[in-house]
Amino acid sequence: MEENELIAQRRAKLSGLKENGVQPYLENFSKATSHKGLIASFEEGKEVSSAGRIMALRRHGKSIFCDLRDVGDKIQLYVKSGETSSGLFTRFSESVDIGDIIGVTGTLFKTRMGEITILVNSFVLLSKNIRPLPEKWHGLKDVEIRYRQRYVDLIVNQDVRKIFECRSRVLSEIRRFLDQRGYLEVETPMMHSIPGGAAGRPFKTYHNSLDMNLYLRLAPELYLKRLLVGGFEKVYELNKSFRNEGLSPRHNPEFTMLEVYTAYIDSNGVMALLKEMLKTVARGVLGGTTCIYQGHRVDFGADWHIWSFAGHLRDNYGIEPHDDIGTWLAKLEKGGVTVELKSKEKMSRSWVINLISELIQPETKGEPTFVVDFPVEISPLSRSKKNDPNVVERFELFIAGMELANGYSELNDPEDQKRRFEEQIAEHVAPGDVKEVDDDYVRALEYGMPPAGGLGVGIDRLIMLLTDQPSIRDVILFPLLRPEKQAVEDAAAE
């Protein structure tokens, strides 16, 4: 039967219920115990009440069996003519459909097959379903509908619900880990007058009363380090950040980050903290330190590798960090790596080196790998190494080919920081780049920031890893999508 015809039938049934004085959308129902609790505390003949959504309905003559699901589990309902209150079987049969949310009272028993079941002696309709649930809700052809109508996806796909339950547990484990070590969770502004703390194009808005432009934050970093100046020594924020850039399996314009700042440690201390945190989170969520991601076995408890970006360029291509960019490109091409520079407007040294760093990465499978020794040009907030000012104390964590985290020893020299800001602004000439030094942050550094290490972890990617999901949209409840009308038009044109 066509969906529109089914909807028409449901609407007609809804109208009939209202005409007969039945309120199909009640405001309350007393549900004392979850289905999981009812099953765990089963007693034959025990009187119970429960509520949930009808997910399956089977009629057998004068008997009706239903699967009633709540957030934790499902329990079977049994309605039989003549064994319960007068007229209940007929009312249930005529008014209840798959997808309805109902409340029931009855007694527990086990069927001959041993399934715990409620013998229904009364029921009430709590929310009438108008749109029939899909029988099959999977496959590539439905993937955008699943993201767009996540509420339906969650109703019919228990595996999807488990992903987001896992996401919640991961956040709880992270908070527990950091709180137990004396870190203070804080909140910093999501609207900035000057976008900073990370590279990227910001979303722009306007504040009418103050007559000023504002930008959704690229990262909370500069505000969190102001707190180190103010005397806090251990702070973190689980935050939403934004980049006005494209979408891909690993990028969503709105994403969740964990940022952690610790006084009196360096990048090595941050790496140790990150390793222990991910190992602890995996144990708390998965029950062990291993998981499978896209066919690769990941063990957070095993040895983690260290791979030097500057060392790789030196050993394989003869490139030194201080070489001019023309030398970099020539030696790379000689070594079989061609860097495609699509825009002469972006031919700044930092832009080209950043592109090279994306092209040349370790070939990780399941092994957690720290990439270290990045050039100073692409690390404007990192402290330079003592023995080489062209290389900074920074790392990126890669697992199964995916960048998961970034951290470094923080630059706390205000004069050096201002110079790097100015160089960064001078080199970034792409349309949309904001050209302004955050003078207040430099002023904060002039009051003195202790030596510190900073860490940023992509929470969405971490959830992808722990739940073996190939796309970031699979771990974000409501990812950004094209307008529905445009998506329909594009599909029709294909």
Secondary structure, 3 states (H helix, E strand, C coil): CCHHHHHHHHHHHHHHHHHCCCCCCCCCCCCCCCHHHHHHCCCCCCEEEEEEEEEEEEEECCEEEEEEECCCCEEEEEEECCCCCCCHHHHHHHHCCCCCEEEEEEEEEECCCCCEEEEEEEEEEEECCCCCCCCCCCCHHHHHHHHHCHHHHHHHCHHHHHHHHHHHHHHHHHHHHHHHCCCEECCCCCEECCCCCCCCCCCEEEECCCCEEEEECCCCHHHHHHHHHCCCCEEEEEEEEECCCCCECCECCEEEEEEEEEECCCHHHHHHHHHHHHHHHHHHHHCCCEEEECCEEEECCCCCEEEEHHHHHHHHHCCCCCCCHHHHHHHHHHCCCCCCCCCHHHCCHHHHHHHHHHHCCCCCCCCCEEEEEEEHHHCCCECEECCEEEEEEEEEEEECCEEEEEEEEECCCHHHHHHHHHHHHHHCCCCCCCCCCCHHHHHHHHHCCCCEEEEEEEHHHHHHHHHCCCCHHHCCCCCCCCCHHHHHHHHHHC
